[in-house]
Amino acid sequence: MPQIEFDLRVAGDEMPDAFLDATELELMFAGTRRATGDSLRRKFAAVTCGEHGGAPKFTISGVYDRATEQMDLQYHVDACCQAFLLRVMQILNQRA
């Protein structure tokens, strides 16, 4: 089973007419953790390195920018070796 960590945060000053308030931001972050985590767990539930036996580790970083009201997500993948990292990236980039 893959390890998944999240680092989701808010940047910038809150706008007077903000689209999302603090509660709604937390709901958005919770939904992002749930949906992204479920997707990664489903895709990588049985994926391990054939040589070392390890599972991939994902760190999902996200910043919600209050000024632009947009969220930028980045995936960081750790694997035990280059061959396994390539396999993980291939699976990650597949649709569905």
Protein Blocks (a to p, Z undefined) as FASTA:
>chain_A
ZZdddddddedjddfklfbdfklmmmmmmmmmmmmmmmmmmmmmmgccfklopacddddd
ddddfklopacdddddddfbfklmmmmmmmmmpgZZ
